Amino acid sequence: MLSLLCCPETHQVLRLADAELLEQLNRRIAAGSLQNGRGCAISEKLAEGLLREDGKVLYPVRHNIPVMLVEEGITLG
């Protein structure tokens, strides 16, 4: 199914985020310093995420459902 999904903004290919990246993001969530594309703080820990091909945006996967909304994407870097 992953091969059917692409970034809703740029149409780039997505891949599963690795454990190291998710751990880094979860530390930022715990510190209250991670926001989504709307500028809202993220409070729910990430178990999975889909990383855009250029590595600049991660889309969360919540309850095994990819949240493929531009405003829910997490800008990285």
PDB file of N, H, CA, C and O in Angstrom:
ATOM      1  N   MET A   1       0.822  -1.192   0.000  1.00  0.00           N
ATOM      2  CA  MET A   1       0.000   0.000   0.000  1.00  0.00           C
ATOM      3  C   MET A   1       0.869   1.260   0.000  1.00  0.00           C
ATOM      4  O   MET A   1       0.488   2.275  -0.584  1.00  0.00           O
ATOM      5  N   LEU A   2       2.028   1.202   0.648  1.00  0.00           N
ATOM      6  H   LEU A   2       2.338   0.378   1.122  1.00  0.00           H
ATOM      7  CA  LEU A   2       2.912   2.358   0.713  1.00  0.00           C
ATOM      8  C   LEU A   2       3.276   2.864  -0.682  1.00  0.00           C
ATOM      9  O   LEU A   2       3.436   4.068  -0.884  1.00  0.00           O
ATOM     10  N   SER A   3       3.406   1.958  -1.632  1.00  0.00           N
ATOM     11  H   SER A   3       3.276   0.980  -1.468  1.00  0.00           H
ATOM     12  CA  SER A   3       3.775   2.363  -2.992  1.00  0.00           C
ATOM     13  C   SER A   3       2.687   3.203  -3.668  1.00  0.00           C
ATOM     14  O   SER A   3       2.960   3.870  -4.665  1.00  0.00           O
ATOM     15  N   LEU A   4       1.474   3.179  -3.147  1.00  0.00           N
ATOM     16  H   LEU A   4       1.253   2.636  -2.337  1.00  0.00           H
ATOM     17  CA  LEU A   4       0.373   3.960  -3.711  1.00  0.00           C
ATOM     18  C   LEU A   4       0.309   5.378  -3.151  1.00  0.00           C
ATOM     19  O   LEU A   4      -0.320   6.255  -3.741  1.00  0.00           O
ATOM     20  N   LEU A   5       0.963   5.599  -2.010  1.00  0.00           N
ATOM     21  H   LEU A   5       1.475   4.885  -1.530  1.00  0.00           H
ATOM     22  CA  LEU A   5       0.894   6.897  -1.352  1.00  0.00           C
ATOM     23  C   LEU A   5       2.023   7.811  -1.823  1.00  0.00           C
ATOM     24  O   LEU A   5       3.121   7.362  -2.153  1.00  0.00           O
ATOM     25  N   CYS A   6       1.718   9.105  -1.844  1.00  0.00           N
ATOM     26  H   CYS A   6       0.826   9.471  -1.575  1.00  0.00           H
ATOM     27  CA  CYS A   6       2.733  10.105  -2.144  1.00  0.00           C
ATOM     28  C   CYS A   6       2.401  11.362  -1.341  1.00  0.00           C
ATOM     29  O   CYS A   6       1.294  11.512  -0.825  1.00  0.00           O
ATOM     30  N   CYS A   7       3.371  12.252  -1.247  1.00  0.00           N
ATOM     31  H   CYS A   7       4.271  12.130  -1.666  1.00  0.00           H
ATOM     32  CA  CYS A   7       3.164  13.503  -0.524  1.00  0.00           C
ATOM     33  C   CYS A   7       2.034  14.280  -1.194  1.00  0.00           C
ATOM     34  O   CYS A   7       2.061  14.471  -2.410  1.00  0.00           O
ATOM     35  N   PRO A   8       1.046  14.731  -0.429  1.00  0.00           N
ATOM     36  CA  PRO A   8      -0.073  15.470  -1.025  1.00  0.00           C
ATOM     37  C   PRO A   8       0.329  16.856  -1.532  1.00  0.00           C
ATOM     38  O   PRO A   8      -0.397  17.462  -2.320  1.00  0.00           O
ATOM     39  N   GLU A   9       1.467  17.354  -1.091  1.00  0.00           N
ATOM     40  H   GLU A   9       2.057  16.862  -0.451  1.00  0.00           H
ATOM     41  CA  GLU A   9       1.906  18.683  -1.501  1.00  0.00           C
ATOM     42  C   GLU A   9       2.814  18.632  -2.726  1.00  0.00           C
ATOM     43  O   GLU A   9       2.607  19.375  -3.685  1.00  0.00           O
ATOM     44  N   THR A  10       3.819  17.756  -2.695  1.00  0.00           N
ATOM     45  H   THR A  10       3.987  17.152  -1.916  1.00  0.00           H
ATOM     46  CA  THR A  10       4.822  17.729  -3.769  1.00  0.00           C
ATOM     47  C   THR A  10       4.739  16.484  -4.643  1.00  0.00           C
ATOM     48  O   THR A  10       5.372  16.424  -5.697  1.00  0.00           O
ATOM     49  N   HIS A  11       3.976  15.505  -4.222  1.00  0.00           N
ATOM     50  H   HIS A  11       3.462  15.554  -3.366  1.00  0.00           H
ATOM     51  CA  HIS A  11       3.815  14.221  -4.917  1.00  0.00           C
ATOM     52  C   HIS A  11       5.086  13.376  -4.899  1.00  0.00           C
ATOM     53  O   HIS A  11       5.242  12.466  -5.713  1.00  0.00           O
ATOM     54  N   GLN A  12       5.995  13.677  -3.966  1.00  0.00           N
ATOM     55  H   GLN A  12       5.868  14.416  -3.304  1.00  0.00           H
ATOM     56  CA  GLN A  12       7.197  12.870  -3.815  1.00  0.00           C
ATOM     57  C   GLN A  12       6.860  11.524  -3.180  1.00  0.00           C
ATOM     58  O   GLN A  12       5.846  11.372  -2.499  1.00  0.00           O
ATOM     59  N   VAL A  13       7.724  10.569  -3.417  1.00  0.00           N
ATOM     60  H   VAL A  13       8.548  10.693  -3.970  1.00  0.00           H
ATOM     61  CA  VAL A  13       7.601   9.237  -2.840  1.00  0.00           C
ATOM     62  C   VAL A  13       7.775   9.328  -1.322  1.00  0.00           C
ATOM     63  O   VAL A  13       8.508  10.181  -0.821  1.00  0.00           O
ATOM     64  N   LEU A  14       7.097   8.447  -0.605  1.00  0.00           N
ATOM     65  H   LEU A  14       6.502   7.754  -1.012  1.00  0.00           H
ATOM     66  CA  LEU A  14       7.195   8.372   0.856  1.00  0.00           C
ATOM     67  C   LEU A  14       7.821   7.041   1.248  1.00  0.00           C
ATOM     68  O   LEU A  14       7.678   6.038   0.549  1.00  0.00           O
ATOM     69  N   ARG A  15       8.521   7.053   2.384  1.00  0.00           N
ATOM     70  H   ARG A  15       8.638   7.867   2.952  1.00  0.00           H
ATOM     71  CA  ARG A  15       9.071   5.813   2.938  1.00  0.00           C
ATOM     72  C   ARG A  15       8.824   5.816   4.440  1.00  0.00           C
ATOM     73  O   ARG A  15       8.611   6.870   5.039  1.00  0.00           O
ATOM     74  N   LEU A  16       8.852   4.652   5.035  1.00  0.00           N
ATOM     75  H   LEU A  16       9.025   3.795   4.548  1.00  0.00           H
ATOM     76  CA  LEU A  16       8.668   4.557   6.477  1.00  0.00           C
ATOM     77  C   LEU A  16       9.841   5.213   7.189  1.00  0.00           C
ATOM     78  O   LEU A  16      10.995   5.008   6.812  1.00  0.00           O
ATOM     79  N   ALA A  17       9.551   5.992   8.205  1.00  0.00           N
ATOM     80  H   ALA A  17       8.613   6.158   8.511  1.00  0.00           H
ATOM     81  CA  ALA A  17      10.588   6.620   9.022  1.00  0.00           C
ATOM     82  C   ALA A  17      11.267   5.556   9.866  1.00  0.00           C
ATOM     83  O   ALA A  17      10.622   4.625  10.348  1.00  0.00           O
ATOM     84  N   ASP A  18      12.564   5.701  10.038  1.00  0.00           N
ATOM     85  H   ASP A  18      13.087   6.458   9.646  1.00  0.00           H
ATOM     86  CA  ASP A  18      13.295   4.726  10.845  1.00  0.00           C
ATOM     87  C   ASP A  18      13.135   5.033  12.339  1.00  0.00           C
ATOM     88  O   ASP A  18      12.696   6.115  12.727  1.00  0.00           O
ATOM     89  N   ALA A  19      13.501   4.057  13.153  1.00  0.00           N
ATOM     90  H   ALA A  19      13.858   3.178  12.837  1.00  0.00           H
ATOM     91  CA  ALA A  19      13.325   4.153  14.604  1.00  0.00           C
ATOM     92  C   ALA A  19      14.102   5.319  15.199  1.00  0.00           C
ATOM     93  O   ALA A  19      13.629   5.958  16.139  1.00  0.00           O
ATOM     94  N   GLU A  20      15.282   5.604  14.668  1.00  0.00           N
ATOM     95  H   GLU A  20      15.666   5.084  13.904  1.00  0.00           H
ATOM     96  CA  GLU A  20      16.101   6.696  15.200  1.00  0.00           C
ATOM     97  C   GLU A  20      15.412   8.044  15.021  1.00  0.00           C
ATOM     98  O   GLU A  20      15.389   8.855  15.946  1.00  0.00           O
ATOM     99  N   LEU A  21      14.852   8.287  13.845  1.00  0.00           N
ATOM    100  H   LEU A  21      14.870   7.627  13.093  1.00  0.00           H
ATOM    101  CA  LEU A  21      14.146   9.544  13.597  1.00  0.00           C
ATOM    102  C   LEU A  21      12.922   9.656  14.501  1.00  0.00           C
ATOM    103  O   LEU A  21      12.677  10.711  15.086  1.00  0.00           O
ATOM    104  N   LEU A  22      12.160   8.585  14.617  1.00  0.00           N
ATOM    105  H   LEU A  22      12.358   7.728  14.142  1.00  0.00           H
ATOM    106  CA  LEU A  22      10.975   8.610  15.471  1.00  0.00           C
ATOM    107  C   LEU A  22      11.350   8.883  16.922  1.00  0.00           C
ATOM    108  O   LEU A  22      10.639   9.603  17.623  1.00  0.00           O
ATOM    109  N   GLU A  23      12.456   8.315  17.373  1.00  0.00           N
ATOM    110  H   GLU A  23      13.034   7.730  16.803  1.00  0.00           H
ATOM    111  CA  GLU A  23      12.922   8.556  18.741  1.00  0.00           C
ATOM    112  C   GLU A  23      13.280  10.037  18.942  1.00  0.00           C
ATOM    113  O   GLU A  23      12.935  10.629  19.965  1.00  0.00           O
ATOM    114  N   GLN A  24      13.966  10.624  17.970  1.00  0.00           N
ATOM    115  H   GLN A  24      14.247  10.143  17.139  1.00  0.00           H
ATOM    116  CA  GLN A  24      14.314  12.047  18.045  1.00  0.00           C
ATOM    117  C   GLN A  24      13.057  12.911  18.116  1.00  0.00           C
ATOM    118  O   GLN A  24      12.968  13.833  18.926  1.00  0.00           O
ATOM    119  N   LEU A  25      12.094  12.600  17.262  1.00  0.00           N
ATOM    120  H   LEU A  25      12.166  11.851  16.604  1.00  0.00           H
ATOM    121  CA  LEU A  25      10.856  13.383  17.237  1.00  0.00           C
ATOM    122  C   LEU A  25      10.068  13.204  18.524  1.00  0.00           C
ATOM    123  O   LEU A  25       9.477  14.163  19.022  1.00  0.00           O
ATOM    124  N   ASN A  26      10.049  12.005  19.066  1.00  0.00           N
ATOM    125  H   ASN A  26      10.529  11.226  18.662  1.00  0.00           H
ATOM    126  CA  ASN A  26       9.324  11.760  20.316  1.00  0.00           C
ATOM    127  C   ASN A  26       9.965  12.498  21.486  1.00  0.00           C
ATOM    128  O   ASN A  26       9.266  12.906  22.413  1.00  0.00           O
ATOM    129  N   ARG A  27      11.275  12.675  21.457  1.00  0.00           N
ATOM    130  H   ARG A  27      11.843  12.344  20.704  1.00  0.00           H
ATOM    131  CA  ARG A  27      11.930  13.495  22.490  1.00  0.00           C
ATOM    132  C   ARG A  27      11.470  14.946  22.368  1.00  0.00           C
ATOM    133  O   ARG A  27      11.232  15.612  23.376  1.00  0.00           O
ATOM    134  N   ARG A  28      11.347  15.431  21.139  1.00  0.00           N
ATOM    135  H   ARG A  28      11.540  14.890  20.321  1.00  0.00           H
ATOM    136  CA  ARG A  28      10.874  16.803  20.934  1.00  0.00           C
ATOM    137  C   ARG A  28       9.412  16.946  21.345  1.00  0.00           C
ATOM    138  O   ARG A  28       9.019  17.984  21.877  1.00  0.00           O
ATOM    139  N   ILE A  29       8.606  15.916  21.103  1.00  0.00           N
ATOM    140  H   ILE A  29       8.926  15.073  20.670  1.00  0.00           H
ATOM    141  CA  ILE A  29       7.205  15.935  21.537  1.00  0.00           C
ATOM    142  C   ILE A  29       7.147  16.016  23.061  1.00  0.00           C
ATOM    143  O   ILE A  29       6.384  16.808  23.614  1.00  0.00           O
ATOM    144  N   ALA A  30       7.946  15.203  23.735  1.00  0.00           N
ATOM    145  H   ALA A  30       8.566  14.559  23.286  1.00  0.00           H
ATOM    146  CA  ALA A  30       7.968  15.199  25.206  1.00  0.00           C
ATOM    147  C   ALA A  30       8.395  16.557  25.758  1.00  0.00           C
ATOM    148  O   ALA A  30       7.948  16.974  26.827  1.00  0.00           O
ATOM    149  N   ALA A  31       9.265  17.240  25.016  1.00  0.00           N
ATOM    150  H   ALA A  31       9.628  16.902  24.148  1.00  0.00           H
ATOM    151  CA  ALA A  31       9.734  18.561  25.449  1.00  0.00           C
ATOM    152  C   ALA A  31       8.769  19.677  25.054  1.00  0.00           C
ATOM    153  O   ALA A  31       8.948  20.829  25.449  1.00  0.00           O
ATOM    154  N   GLY A  32       7.740  19.327  24.269  1.00  0.00           N
ATOM    155  H   GLY A  32       7.594  18.391  23.948  1.00  0.00           H
ATOM    156  CA  GLY A  32       6.761  20.320  23.833  1.00  0.00           C
ATOM    157  C   GLY A  32       7.263  21.232  22.732  1.00  0.00           C
ATOM    158  O   GLY A  32       6.767  22.348  22.576  1.00  0.00           O
ATOM    159  N   SER A  33       8.244  20.770  21.965  1.00  0.00           N
ATOM    160  H   SER A  33       8.646  19.863  22.093  1.00  0.00           H
ATOM    161  CA  SER A  33       8.844  21.636  20.954  1.00  0.00           C
ATOM    162  C   SER A  33       8.619  21.181  19.518  1.00  0.00           C
ATOM    163  O   SER A  33       9.314  21.650  18.617  1.00  0.00           O
ATOM    164  N   LEU A  34       7.673  20.288  19.278  1.00  0.00           N
ATOM    165  H   LEU A  34       7.108  19.907  20.010  1.00  0.00           H
ATOM    166  CA  LEU A  34       7.404  19.833  17.919  1.00  0.00           C
ATOM    167  C   LEU A  34       6.005  20.276  17.497  1.00  0.00           C
ATOM    168  O   LEU A  34       5.033  20.084  18.227  1.00  0.00           O
ATOM    169  N   GLN A  35       5.921  20.868  16.316  1.00  0.00           N
ATOM    170  H   GLN A  35       6.710  21.024  15.722  1.00  0.00           H
ATOM    171  CA  GLN A  35       4.649  21.369  15.795  1.00  0.00           C
ATOM    172  C   GLN A  35       4.355  20.767  14.429  1.00  0.00           C
ATOM    173  O   GLN A  35       5.253  20.329  13.710  1.00  0.00           O
ATOM    174  N   ASN A  36       3.070  20.759  14.096  1.00  0.00           N
ATOM    175  H   ASN A  36       2.341  21.114  14.680  1.00  0.00           H
ATOM    176  CA  ASN A  36       2.668  20.314  12.761  1.00  0.00           C
ATOM    177  C   ASN A  36       2.617  21.517  11.819  1.00  0.00           C
ATOM    178  O   ASN A  36       2.967  22.631  12.208  1.00  0.00           O
ATOM    179  N   GLY A  37       2.186  21.290  10.598  1.00  0.00           N
ATOM    180  H   GLY A  37       1.902  20.385  10.282  1.00  0.00           H
ATOM    181  CA  GLY A  37       2.142  22.333   9.584  1.00  0.00           C
ATOM    182  C   GLY A  37       1.210  23.486   9.904  1.00  0.00           C
ATOM    183  O   GLY A  37       1.342  24.559   9.317  1.00  0.00           O
ATOM    184  N   ARG A  38       0.276  23.294  10.815  1.00  0.00           N
ATOM    185  H   ARG A  38       0.168  22.422  11.293  1.00  0.00           H
ATOM    186  CA  ARG A  38      -0.623  24.379  11.246  1.00  0.00           C
ATOM    187  C   ARG A  38      -0.029  25.199  12.374  1.00  0.00           C
ATOM    188  O   ARG A  38      -0.598  26.209  12.788  1.00  0.00           O
ATOM    189  N   GLY A  39       1.129  24.755  12.874  1.00  0.00           N
ATOM    190  H   GLY A  39       1.591  23.934  12.538  1.00  0.00           H
ATOM    191  CA  GLY A  39       1.747  25.449  14.005  1.00  0.00           C
ATOM    192  C   GLY A  39       1.233  24.984  15.346  1.00  0.00           C
ATOM    193  O   GLY A  39       1.512  25.615  16.366  1.00  0.00           O
ATOM    194  N   CYS A  40       0.484  23.888  15.369  1.00  0.00           N
ATOM    195  H   CYS A  40       0.257  23.376  14.540  1.00  0.00           H
ATOM    196  CA  CYS A  40      -0.040  23.344  16.623  1.00  0.00           C
ATOM    197  C   CYS A  40       0.957  22.350  17.217  1.00  0.00           C
ATOM    198  O   CYS A  40       1.555  21.545  16.503  1.00  0.00           O
ATOM    199  N   ALA A  41       1.119  22.423  18.528  1.00  0.00           N
ATOM    200  H   ALA A  41       0.633  23.076  19.108  1.00  0.00           H
ATOM    201  CA  ALA A  41       2.010  21.492  19.216  1.00  0.00           C
ATOM    202  C   ALA A  41       1.482  20.069  19.077  1.00  0.00           C
ATOM    203  O   ALA A  41       0.278  19.826  19.155  1.00  0.00           O
ATOM    204  N   ILE A  42       2.396  19.147  18.873  1.00  0.00           N
ATOM    205  H   ILE A  42       3.374  19.345  18.809  1.00  0.00           H
ATOM    206  CA  ILE A  42       2.046  17.730  18.793  1.00  0.00           C
ATOM    207  C   ILE A  42       2.236  17.139  20.179  1.00  0.00           C
ATOM    208  O   ILE A  42       3.290  17.303  20.793  1.00  0.00           O
ATOM    209  N   SER A  43       1.218  16.456  20.668  1.00  0.00           N
ATOM    210  H   SER A  43       0.361  16.322  20.170  1.00  0.00           H
ATOM    211  CA  SER A  43       1.295  15.905  22.020  1.00  0.00           C
ATOM    212  C   SER A  43       1.277  14.379  22.031  1.00  0.00           C
ATOM    213  O   SER A  43       1.652  13.767  23.031  1.00  0.00           O
ATOM    214  N   GLU A  44       0.850  13.764  20.945  1.00  0.00           N
ATOM    215  H   GLU A  44       0.546  14.262  20.133  1.00  0.00           H
ATOM    216  CA  GLU A  44       0.768  12.306  20.889  1.00  0.00           C
ATOM    217  C   GLU A  44       2.047  11.718  20.310  1.00  0.00           C
ATOM    218  O   GLU A  44       2.491  12.098  19.227  1.00  0.00           O
ATOM    219  N   LYS A  45       2.628  10.785  21.054  1.00  0.00           N
ATOM    220  H   LYS A  45       2.268  10.476  21.934  1.00  0.00           H
ATOM    221  CA  LYS A  45       3.861  10.120  20.632  1.00  0.00           C
ATOM    222  C   LYS A  45       3.677   9.458  19.265  1.00  0.00           C
ATOM    223  O   LYS A  45       2.602   8.946  18.952  1.00  0.00           O
ATOM    224  N   LEU A  46       4.737   9.474  18.460  1.00  0.00           N
ATOM    225  H   LEU A  46       5.610   9.890  18.715  1.00  0.00           H
ATOM    226  CA  LEU A  46       4.710   8.866  17.129  1.00  0.00           C
ATOM    227  C   LEU A  46       5.222   7.429  17.193  1.00  0.00           C
ATOM    228  O   LEU A  46       6.353   7.189  17.615  1.00  0.00           O
ATOM    229  N   ALA A  47       4.399   6.485  16.779  1.00  0.00           N
ATOM    230  H   ALA A  47       3.480   6.680  16.436  1.00  0.00           H
ATOM    231  CA  ALA A  47       4.827   5.090  16.680  1.00  0.00           C
ATOM    232  C   ALA A  47       5.328   4.796  15.270  1.00  0.00           C
ATOM    233  O   ALA A  47       6.200   3.951  15.069  1.00  0.00           O
ATOM    234  N   GLU A  48       4.751   5.521  14.286  1.00  0.00           N
ATOM    235  H   GLU A  48       4.043   6.208  14.450  1.00  0.00           H
ATOM    236  CA  GLU A  48       5.123   5.353  12.881  1.00  0.00           C
ATOM    237  C   GLU A  48       4.985   6.687  12.174  1.00  0.00           C
ATOM    238  O   GLU A  48       4.281   7.585  12.637  1.00  0.00           O
ATOM    239  N   GLY A  49       5.661   6.802  11.056  1.00  0.00           N
ATOM    240  H   GLY A  49       6.232   6.073  10.679  1.00  0.00           H
ATOM    241  CA  GLY A  49       5.539   7.993  10.239  1.00  0.00           C
ATOM    242  C   GLY A  49       6.026   7.712   8.833  1.00  0.00           C
ATOM    243  O   GLY A  49       6.807   6.788   8.604  1.00  0.00           O
ATOM    244  N   LEU A  50       5.561   8.511   7.901  1.00  0.00           N
ATOM    245  H   LEU A  50       4.927   9.261   8.087  1.00  0.00           H
ATOM    246  CA  LEU A  50       5.978   8.400   6.509  1.00  0.00           C
ATOM    247  C   LEU A  50       6.812   9.624   6.162  1.00  0.00           C
ATOM    248  O   LEU A  50       6.345  10.759   6.260  1.00  0.00           O
ATOM    249  N   LEU A  51       8.035   9.380   5.760  1.00  0.00           N
ATOM    250  H   LEU A  51       8.414   8.458   5.679  1.00  0.00           H
ATOM    251  CA  LEU A  51       8.986  10.434   5.470  1.00  0.00           C
ATOM    252  C   LEU A  51       8.999  10.725   3.977  1.00  0.00           C
ATOM    253  O   LEU A  51       9.096   9.815   3.155  1.00  0.00           O
ATOM    254  N   ARG A  52       8.900  11.998   3.640  1.00  0.00           N
ATOM    255  H   ARG A  52       8.820  12.738   4.308  1.00  0.00           H
ATOM    256  CA  ARG A  52       8.949  12.413   2.246  1.00  0.00           C
ATOM    257  C   ARG A  52      10.347  12.146   1.682  1.00  0.00           C
ATOM    258  O   ARG A  52      11.333  12.198   2.418  1.00  0.00           O
ATOM    259  N   GLU A  53      10.433  11.867   0.408  1.00  0.00           N
ATOM    260  H   GLU A  53       9.632  11.825  -0.190  1.00  0.00           H
ATOM    261  CA  GLU A  53      11.680  11.496  -0.257  1.00  0.00           C
ATOM    262  C   GLU A  53      12.822  12.475   0.019  1.00  0.00           C
ATOM    263  O   GLU A  53      13.967  12.051   0.177  1.00  0.00           O
ATOM    264  N   ASP A  54      12.532  13.771   0.080  1.00  0.00           N
ATOM    265  H   ASP A  54      11.602  14.115  -0.048  1.00  0.00           H
ATOM    266  CA  ASP A  54      13.588  14.757   0.329  1.00  0.00           C
ATOM    267  C   ASP A  54      13.940  14.883   1.810  1.00  0.00           C
ATOM    268  O   ASP A  54      14.852  15.629   2.166  1.00  0.00           O
ATOM    269  N   GLY A  55      13.221  14.154   2.682  1.00  0.00           N
ATOM    270  H   GLY A  55      12.480  13.548   2.393  1.00  0.00           H
ATOM    271  CA  GLY A  55      13.523  14.151   4.106  1.00  0.00           C
ATOM    272  C   GLY A  55      13.082  15.405   4.847  1.00  0.00           C
ATOM    273  O   GLY A  55      13.479  15.608   5.994  1.00  0.00           O
ATOM    274  N   LYS A  56      12.275  16.245   4.220  1.00  0.00           N
ATOM    275  H   LYS A  56      11.953  16.080   3.288  1.00  0.00           H
ATOM    276  CA  LYS A  56      11.898  17.521   4.834  1.00  0.00           C
ATOM    277  C   LYS A  56      10.575  17.493   5.587  1.00  0.00           C
ATOM    278  O   LYS A  56      10.319  18.366   6.416  1.00  0.00           O
ATOM    279  N   VAL A  57       9.727  16.497   5.310  1.00  0.00           N
ATOM    280  H   VAL A  57       9.935  15.787   4.636  1.00  0.00           H
ATOM    281  CA  VAL A  57       8.405  16.429   5.950  1.00  0.00           C
ATOM    282  C   VAL A  57       8.100  14.981   6.321  1.00  0.00           C
ATOM    283  O   VAL A  57       8.379  14.050   5.566  1.00  0.00           O
ATOM    284  N   LEU A  58       7.517  14.824   7.507  1.00  0.00           N
ATOM    285  H   LEU A  58       7.290  15.581   8.120  1.00  0.00           H
ATOM    286  CA  LEU A  58       7.056  13.520   7.959  1.00  0.00           C
ATOM    287  C   LEU A  58       5.546  13.597   8.181  1.00  0.00           C
ATOM    288  O   LEU A  58       5.051  14.528   8.816  1.00  0.00           O
ATOM    289  N   TYR A  59       4.834  12.626   7.663  1.00  0.00           N
ATOM    290  H   TYR A  59       5.237  11.870   7.147  1.00  0.00           H
ATOM    291  CA  TYR A  59       3.392  12.524   7.890  1.00  0.00           C
ATOM    292  C   TYR A  59       3.168  11.438   8.942  1.00  0.00           C
ATOM    293  O   TYR A  59       3.628  10.309   8.774  1.00  0.00           O
ATOM    294  N   PRO A  60       2.464  11.774  10.024  1.00  0.00           N
ATOM    295  CA  PRO A  60       2.256  10.786  11.087  1.00  0.00           C
ATOM    296  C   PRO A  60       1.328   9.660  10.641  1.00  0.00           C
ATOM    297  O   PRO A  60       0.474   9.836   9.772  1.00  0.00           O
ATOM    298  N   VAL A  61       1.520   8.514  11.256  1.00  0.00           N
ATOM    299  H   VAL A  61       2.214   8.371  11.962  1.00  0.00           H
ATOM    300  CA  VAL A  61       0.609   7.379  11.089  1.00  0.00           C
ATOM    301  C   VAL A  61      -0.029   7.180  12.451  1.00  0.00           C
ATOM    302  O   VAL A  61       0.656   6.855  13.421  1.00  0.00           O
ATOM    303  N   ARG A  62      -1.329   7.371  12.527  1.00  0.00           N
ATOM    304  H   ARG A  62      -1.885   7.634  11.739  1.00  0.00           H
ATOM    305  CA  ARG A  62      -2.073   7.256  13.786  1.00  0.00           C
ATOM    306  C   ARG A  62      -3.016   6.057  13.717  1.00  0.00           C
ATOM    307  O   ARG A  62      -3.877   5.984  12.841  1.00  0.00           O
ATOM    308  N   HIS A  63      -2.846   5.125  14.640  1.00  0.00           N
ATOM    309  H   HIS A  63      -2.146   5.184  15.352  1.00  0.00           H
ATOM    310  CA  HIS A  63      -3.703   3.931  14.697  1.00  0.00           C
ATOM    311  C   HIS A  63      -3.689   3.197  13.361  1.00  0.00           C
ATOM    312  O   HIS A  63      -4.729   2.754  12.873  1.00  0.00           O
ATOM    313  N   ASN A  64      -2.493   3.075  12.773  1.00  0.00           N
ATOM    314  H   ASN A  64      -1.648   3.436  13.169  1.00  0.00           H
ATOM    315  CA  ASN A  64      -2.261   2.384  11.496  1.00  0.00           C
ATOM    316  C   ASN A  64      -2.862   3.096  10.294  1.00  0.00           C
ATOM    317  O   ASN A  64      -2.990   2.493   9.228  1.00  0.00           O
ATOM    318  N   ILE A  65      -3.236   4.370  10.438  1.00  0.00           N
ATOM    319  H   ILE A  65      -3.132   4.860  11.304  1.00  0.00           H
ATOM    320  CA  ILE A  65      -3.809   5.141   9.338  1.00  0.00           C
ATOM    321  C   ILE A  65      -2.900   6.335   9.047  1.00  0.00           C
ATOM    322  O   ILE A  65      -2.704   7.184   9.916  1.00  0.00           O
ATOM    323  N   PRO A  66      -2.340   6.411   7.831  1.00  0.00           N
ATOM    324  CA  PRO A  66      -1.511   7.563   7.485  1.00  0.00           C
ATOM    325  C   PRO A  66      -2.356   8.839   7.434  1.00  0.00           C
ATOM    326  O   PRO A  66      -3.421   8.865   6.816  1.00  0.00           O
ATOM    327  N   VAL A  67      -1.872   9.884   8.084  1.00  0.00           N
ATOM    328  H   VAL A  67      -1.008   9.863   8.585  1.00  0.00           H
ATOM    329  CA  VAL A  67      -2.560  11.178   8.081  1.00  0.00           C
ATOM    330  C   VAL A  67      -1.917  12.013   6.979  1.00  0.00           C
ATOM    331  O   VAL A  67      -0.895  12.666   7.188  1.00  0.00           O
ATOM    332  N   MET A  68      -2.533  11.977   5.815  1.00  0.00           N
ATOM    333  H   MET A  68      -3.363  11.447   5.646  1.00  0.00           H
ATOM    334  CA  MET A  68      -1.948  12.560   4.613  1.00  0.00           C
ATOM    335  C   MET A  68      -2.522  13.951   4.319  1.00  0.00           C
ATOM    336  O   MET A  68      -2.978  14.219   3.208  1.00  0.00           O
ATOM    337  N   LEU A  69      -2.495  14.813   5.306  1.00  0.00           N
ATOM    338  H   LEU A  69      -2.125  14.596   6.209  1.00  0.00           H
ATOM    339  CA  LEU A  69      -2.942  16.195   5.151  1.00  0.00           C
ATOM    340  C   LEU A  69      -1.735  17.104   5.275  1.00  0.00           C
ATOM    341  O   LEU A  69      -0.940  16.943   6.202  1.00  0.00           O
ATOM    342  N   VAL A  70      -1.578  18.049   4.370  1.00  0.00           N
ATOM    343  H   VAL A  70      -2.224  18.180   3.618  1.00  0.00           H
ATOM    344  CA  VAL A  70      -0.424  18.946   4.377  1.00  0.00           C
ATOM    345  C   VAL A  70      -0.274  19.617   5.732  1.00  0.00           C
ATOM    346  O   VAL A  70       0.836  19.715   6.256  1.00  0.00           O
ATOM    347  N   GLU A  71      -1.381  20.081   6.303  1.00  0.00           N
ATOM    348  H   GLU A  71      -2.282  20.001   5.877  1.00  0.00           H
ATOM    349  CA  GLU A  71      -1.311  20.797   7.578  1.00  0.00           C
ATOM    350  C   GLU A  71      -0.948  19.900   8.765  1.00  0.00           C
ATOM    351  O   GLU A  71      -0.596  20.410   9.829  1.00  0.00           O
ATOM    352  N   GLU A  72      -1.025  18.592   8.606  1.00  0.00           N
ATOM    353  H   GLU A  72      -1.311  18.178   7.742  1.00  0.00           H
ATOM    354  CA  GLU A  72      -0.641  17.663   9.666  1.00  0.00           C
ATOM    355  C   GLU A  72       0.797  17.189   9.513  1.00  0.00           C
ATOM    356  O   GLU A  72       1.330  16.532  10.407  1.00  0.00           O
ATOM    357  N   GLY A  73       1.428  17.513   8.394  1.00  0.00           N
ATOM    358  H   GLY A  73       0.995  18.047   7.667  1.00  0.00           H
ATOM    359  CA  GLY A  73       2.825  17.139   8.177  1.00  0.00           C
ATOM    360  C   GLY A  73       3.734  17.852   9.162  1.00  0.00           C
ATOM    361  O   GLY A  73       3.451  18.970   9.593  1.00  0.00           O
ATOM    362  N   ILE A  74       4.819  17.198   9.508  1.00  0.00           N
ATOM    363  H   ILE A  74       5.049  16.290   9.158  1.00  0.00           H
ATOM    364  CA  ILE A  74       5.788  17.739  10.450  1.00  0.00           C
ATOM    365  C   ILE A  74       7.033  18.142   9.655  1.00  0.00           C
ATOM    366  O   ILE A  74       7.708  17.292   9.074  1.00  0.00           O
ATOM    367  N   THR A  75       7.324  19.418   9.638  1.00  0.00           N
ATOM    368  H   THR A  75       6.776  20.108  10.110  1.00  0.00           H
ATOM    369  CA  THR A  75       8.502  19.894   8.924  1.00  0.00           C
ATOM    370  C   THR A  75       9.750  19.555   9.721  1.00  0.00           C
ATOM    371  O   THR A  75       9.827  19.828  10.919  1.00  0.00           O
ATOM    372  N   LEU A  76      10.718  18.963   9.054  1.00  0.00           N
ATOM    373  H   LEU A  76      10.656  18.741   8.081  1.00  0.00           H
ATOM    374  CA  LEU A  76      11.968  18.548   9.692  1.00  0.00           C
ATOM    375  C   LEU A  76      13.092  19.474   9.243  1.00  0.00           C
ATOM    376  O   LEU A  76      13.086  20.002   8.131  1.00  0.00           O
ATOM    377  N   GLY A  77      14.049  19.652  10.136  1.00  0.00           N
ATOM    378  H   GLY A  77      14.054  19.224  11.040  1.00  0.00           H
ATOM    379  CA  GLY A  77      15.240  20.436   9.781  1.00  0.00           C
ATOM    380  C   GLY A  77      15.067  21.847   9.847  1.00  0.00           C
ATOM    381  O   GLY A  77      16.002  22.598   9.570  1.00  0.00           O
TER     382      GLY A  77
END
